[in-house]
Each structure stands twice: as structure tokens, then as C-alpha cells.
């Protein structure tokens, strides 16, 4: 069994298609098929069922996926260690970040990092806070950046910046310019981020301080992106609470929406936090990015 065979196996398992996997790996279809056939023959079992022109994992193949991923992760860690021993900041960093961080806070900092360390290959994937924490825990991400609390207490969590939620409404909304109280929340429909997002988690904390819960609100929709919520808010009488950074506005109105800072309760502030796994080797590339993000604020 070789590392190349494992990479090919995982690509085919992920794509459920030999040709697509071959394209992703920059190999010929025959090379991919031969590698899978050799792996199966070497161990005397079938990893994939071929049904017509389709391909899917057998039970044995599905059980083998996690072991193959673990071996490749260890090999990559060993390669990164050798890169560090060469005293060069190079290699690959897989970064997962929750939506607000990935869209509004992180990009300029990654651009600056790339300018300082051009030999480091950066990749960025987005998800909600729960998904990012799980990626770091499972080893699919080297670093995670989130805006909410995480359930995985074994991860190392370091605050790198602060954020604030603001009430968002259409520019002509009946509450624009009027005094707001907890009872105002019950008079209009709401647009919410999905469960698991940092924005949703902090909003639920805010409601709790007002003696309310999501179940008390008239929830019109749950939407998976800040942009979708902003667009929907501008089109009607719904309320939402989002990161000030996500609105693209510095107070006042714009894009058909207006912002209200929370003055009728404690301001809903939260931390942007960096997640790392304490049990994994920290490369020079990762240490350099962590230092940059810690200093950025």
C-alpha cells in the first residue's frame, strides 16, 4: 500500500466517479482504475461496487475511509515537520472559518500573510462555527476561526478580535427612529441565521438577557448567509440581528437597511477566536499565521 494509492482511493470515494477523481488528481482514468484495482487485489477485497457507469463504496470501503484519511494526515504532518527542519516557512495551511470571519475580517490578513510568506499554500473553506470546530477536531483544518462558542473543549481557543451585533431593519421600518424595548421584538417577524452559527448563538444569549427565547419570536425564515438576510430585511418588515462587520455599514442607513446599536440591553458583543488542536504538530507556517492574527486585533 502506498500513499499515492490512498490519495487515489480517497479521491474516488469523495467524487464517486473515476473520471472526476482522475481530473482532480491530474492523472489518467486508467491510472486511477489501475491503482484501485491493485489496492483491492493486494488485500483481497472490493472497496467499490461498479454499477453500470457508476461507482460507490462497499461496506469495507466505507469503513476504510477514516483510516486512509488518518494515515495521510500523519504523512502530511511528517512532511511539514521536515519543511520546518529546513528552516523555511513553506508548506500548506488549511484554514476553515465561520462566515462572518471568512467574509469580512480574515481576507485582508491572509493577503498580507501571503505577501510575507509566498511559499505557503493557503486554502480557505467556510462553514458555521460548529462545522469549523469539527473540521479542526477531525484534522481536516489546521486552523479554525469562529465567532461562537464551541462544544469541543479539548481544542485550544484564543481570542484574536472582537465583534458586535446590531439590530438590522429596512430603512423605512416602523421601528426606525423609535424607542425599542424587549416587547418590540414580539411585534415583528424575524430572520435568523441557522443553528450552529456564531451569530445565532450570540443572538440567543441576547434574547436570554431580555427574558426571551427564539420560541417567543415570530420567525419568518432561517437563512444560511448574512447576505441573504440583508437582502430579505431590505424587502419587508422583518428584523434581524447581525454582525456590524457583515452589514458593510458604519451606522446609519445604506443598501435599503438601517442599523440600531443595542442601548436597551447589554450590547451583544462576541469574540473572534482562533481554534487549534493541541495534539497536532504546529508548523512554522501555522505559527507565523497565528502570530499575525493575534497581533491584528
DAQUI-V810448 format. One line per field, one symbol per residue. phi: phi as a letter, one per 30 degrees, with the letter a starting at -180 (. if undefined). A space follows every 50 residues. Layout:
phi = ???
//
This chain:
phi = .cddddddeddddddhadddddddchbdddddddddddddddciaccbcc biccbbddddddddedddddddddddddddddedddicdbjbbcccbded dddbcdedddddddddbddcdcbbbcadedddddddddidbdbbbbbbdc ddddddbbdcabbbcbdcadecdeddicdcbedddccbdbcbddejdddd ddddddeedcibbeddddddacbcbdddddddddcacdcabbdedddicc iibliibbcbddccaeddcbccbccbcdccdcddddddddddddddi
//
